[in-house]
Amino acid sequence: MKHLAIDSCKTETIEAGTFNGLSGLRSLKLLKLKIAPNESVEMPNDIFAGLTSLEALEIPRNGLQRIPKSISSLRNLTRFDASYNALSSLGPTKLVELDKLRVIILDGNAYTYLNYARFPTRLTRLSVRDNVISVMFQETDDERELIYEAIDLSGNKIEFLADTVLLNSVRMVNLSSNLIRIISDGALAQKNRLDWIDLTNNRLNDIELKAIAVYNPGVGRVRIFAARNPLRCSCALEWMIEEHRQASYQVAIADLDKVTCTPLRSSIYVSLSSIDPSTLLCEYRGAVCHEDCTLQCCRSPNCSCRSICPKQCTCWASREGRNIVDCSNAKPSFDIRSIPNRTTEAHLSGSYFPSLKKGDFLDKTRLTFLNLSLSSIQRLEDEAFQGANHLKTLDLSYNFLTKFSGSELDWHVKLKQLNLHNNQLSDFNQKTFQGFHSLENVTLGGGNRYICDCLSNSAIVKWFRVPKNAEKVTDIDDVFCAEHNTISFN
């Protein structure tokens, strides 16, 4: 007999000597022998002794908690499969001594670490997918040159990818469906035989080129699979879009058409291949010189084309001119005038500005978005937003404003969105919205309680009687008269 397969024959134990006299057996498969799903089959340590010709041994789905020691005596073994058992270690089994062994499959077990020193020198396939492995290493006293073709580590608990995690000789690596958040610089640099690596479905927010650059002039470009990661649309991904940069570092994103990322302050995924690289944002701390800035100007402390990120803030800039400054929840000591003049979007929600004065936004000529919600604002001086003459969105919601006359902004500003809900407003004057010809949406409800009578000639009633005005109020169902709390301007 050369081949024997026993499948689904329920038993609690296999007796010693069961396979005596089968020295010519080439392949043995023992599958699903356990009586109940939560039980295991006991195999004596010497169960495989005497199977000197055995080349393939498969013992999956038997609930095994240990590998029989006699496997170490199978000198002709080329393939070993102990997948989907309950194994957490190799125990005393010496697979490392089986020189002909080329395929090891230990999928679906309970291994928590992988020590390359326990495996033979040469393998065409090592598969340990769907375990709980978080650490891989090769002991320092193991001086063998390990040459592996393919390693499958998918479906484990790996969080960090460093140079020491993978063997330098490996050609194909599957690290999909792990918990990888960080790839250290130079993690793949010495993998001089690497052909492809699968990083799909991990937790990577960015993938730096210096982390995955490979130096293997004799092999060709390494294919990298990176889809289904929560990537942020930042300049760290610019190389993934630009083919010439990938070629320079001998890598290629094999699934670029499936790679997505989320823009800053958004939860919507967009295709990375559809993004203009010049629009990708780079976080900056301290000073940054913009694209049109000369070196001489950038070195000057008064340079107008240089932005300095204020303390308490986080800042991002793109090559095409977008400049986002987030100072949300800034302390009362924060100086609003420290926002860079080249800011295009300012997020100041949750800060403390009891009053805004004329000049606070002077020279903020590129500012298009300003969020001042929840900032304890009680008063706005006339021309408080003077200088921000390209403002398109202004959020003043959830403050303590009792007055908004429109004189706080330049009349020629092309404002499209104005949020005033949840303040303490009671009325407007006739000219409040007169100059805002571009206004498309306004919110006026919430905590505001306007002093009006629906039959009176108050300014707010007159304004709402014009159909095109009422259509702009996006929260019209939440706008009430103070004297008639049950009546809306709907």
Secondary structure, 3 states (H helix, E strand, C coil): CCEEEEECCCCCECCCCCCCCCCCCCEEEEECCCCCCCCCCECCCCCCCCCCCCCEEECCCCCCCCCCHHHHHCCCCCEEECCCCCCCCCCCCCHHHCCCCCEEECCCCCCCEEEHHHCCCEECEEECCCCCCCEEECCCCCCCCCEECEEECCCCCCCEECCCCCCCCCCEEECCCCCCCEECCCCCCCCCCCCEEECCCCCCCCCCHHHHCCCCCCCCCEEEECCCCCEECEHHHHHHHCHHHHHHCCEEECCHHHCEEECCCCCCCEEHHHCCHHHCEEEECCEEECCCCCHHHHCCCCCCCEEECCCCCEEEEECCCCEEEECCCCCCCCCHHHCCCCCCEEECCCCCCCEECCCCCCCCCCCCEEECCCCCCCEECCCCCCCCCCCCEEECCCCCCCCCCCCCCCCCCCCCEEECCCCCCCCCCCCCCCCCCCCCEEECCCCCCECCCCCCCCHHHHHHCCHHHHCCECCHHHCEECCCCCCECC
